[in-house]
Amino acid sequence: MPLNSARFELTQVRADVLSLLGEHIPVEEGFPDDEDLSAHGLTSMSIVALIYSIEDHFEIEISESQMQLRNFLTVKGIMQIVLANQR
């Protein structure tokens, strides 16, 4: 469910990011925020699909300068992108 508030709640952002990630890689309870997602099977192609899912779900636009692999290799990095683009 998209978040329409001006500020996203951190715990909800994390839960939603993990849910979106779960469409691409196995995500278990207690998944670490700083774990390298590529070690769990996240590929460059799945990152592209993930970016579209994130933009749609959170109703944000991720800039080209933010679309760097390193920004999407951890849950923490993805959360930072979402929070940086909140309206």
QUIPE-V650354 format. One record per pair of residues at least 12 apart in sequence whose C-alpha atoms are under 10 Angstrom apart, sorted by the first residue. I is the first residue (numbers start at 1). J is the second residue. If there is no record, write none. Layout:
[[I | J] [I | J]]
//
This chain:
[[1 | 16] [1 | 56] [1 | 57] [1 | 58] [2 | 16] [2 | 54] [2 | 55] [2 | 56] [2 | 57] [2 | 58] [2 | 59] [3 | 16] [3 | 57] [3 | 58] [3 | 59] [3 | 86] [4 | 57] [4 | 58] [4 | 59] [4 | 86] [4 | 87] [5 | 86] [5 | 87] [6 | 86] [6 | 87] [7 | 83] [7 | 85] [7 | 86] [7 | 87] [8 | 58] [8 | 82] [8 | 83] [8 | 86] [8 | 87] [9 | 83] [10 | 79] [10 | 80] [10 | 82] [10 | 83] [13 | 58] [13 | 78] [13 | 79] [13 | 80] [13 | 82] [13 | 83] [14 | 33] [14 | 75] [14 | 76] [14 | 78] [14 | 79] [14 | 82] [15 | 79] [16 | 54] [16 | 57] [16 | 58] [16 | 79] [17 | 50] [17 | 53] [17 | 54] [17 | 57] [17 | 58] [17 | 75] [17 | 76] [17 | 78] [17 | 79] [17 | 82] [18 | 31] [18 | 33] [18 | 75] [18 | 78] [18 | 79] [20 | 49] [20 | 50] [20 | 51] [20 | 53] [20 | 54] [20 | 57] [21 | 37] [21 | 42] [21 | 46] [21 | 47] [21 | 50] [21 | 53] [21 | 54] [21 | 75] [21 | 78] [23 | 46] [23 | 49] [23 | 50] [23 | 53] [24 | 40] [24 | 41] [24 | 42] [24 | 43] [24 | 45] [24 | 46] [24 | 47] [24 | 49] [24 | 50] [25 | 37] [25 | 38] [25 | 40] [25 | 41] [25 | 42] [25 | 43] [25 | 46] [26 | 40] [26 | 41] [26 | 42] [27 | 40] [31 | 75] [32 | 74] [32 | 75] [32 | 76] [33 | 73] [33 | 74] [33 | 75] [33 | 76] [33 | 77] [33 | 78] [33 | 79] [34 | 73] [34 | 74] [34 | 75] [34 | 76] [34 | 77] [35 | 73] [35 | 74] [35 | 75] [35 | 76] [36 | 70] [36 | 72] [36 | 73] [36 | 74] [36 | 75] [37 | 72] [37 | 73] [37 | 74] [37 | 75] [38 | 72] [38 | 73] [38 | 74] [39 | 73] [42 | 72] [42 | 73] [43 | 69] [43 | 73] [44 | 69] [44 | 72] [44 | 73] [47 | 67] [47 | 68] [47 | 69] [47 | 72] [47 | 73] [48 | 67] [48 | 69] [48 | 72] [50 | 72] [50 | 78] [51 | 67] [51 | 72] [51 | 78] [54 | 78] [54 | 79] [54 | 81] [54 | 82] [55 | 82] [55 | 85] [58 | 82] [58 | 83] [58 | 85] [58 | 86] [58 | 87] [59 | 82] [59 | 85] [59 | 86] [59 | 87] [60 | 81] [60 | 82] [60 | 83] [60 | 84] [60 | 85] [60 | 86] [60 | 87] [61 | 81] [61 | 82] [61 | 85] [61 | 86] [61 | 87] [62 | 81] [62 | 82] [62 | 84] [62 | 85] [63 | 81] [63 | 85] [66 | 81] [66 | 84] [67 | 81]]
//
